[in-house]
Amino acid sequence: MENVILFLMLVSAGVFVTLAMMMVHEVRKRGVKISFLWLRLYIIKYMHQYKQLTKKETGKTGPLFYPCIVSINMALVLAVVYALI
């Protein structure tokens, strides 16, 4: 059981990283300067900019935003469950 939780936690974290990098790429394509040196600190800022830019362009939040939020929250919940077990 513990291995399954650990595996799901790592997969969720991997999905978060992948989606976050895709959002950073989309923000960069739209002309926002990205600081790759401080990327770990500014990832939330870039995610917020992605949400604002896509909402401004199409009227809706981009398709990468909510799956990214769900994946990181799932990873955090699974980390707490793993720590409790």
Secondary structure, DSSP 8 states (H G I E B T S, - for coil): -HHHHHHHHHHHHHHHHHHHHHHHHHHHHTT----STTHHHHHHHHHHHHHHHHHHHHSS--TTHHHHHHHHHHHHHHHHHHHH-
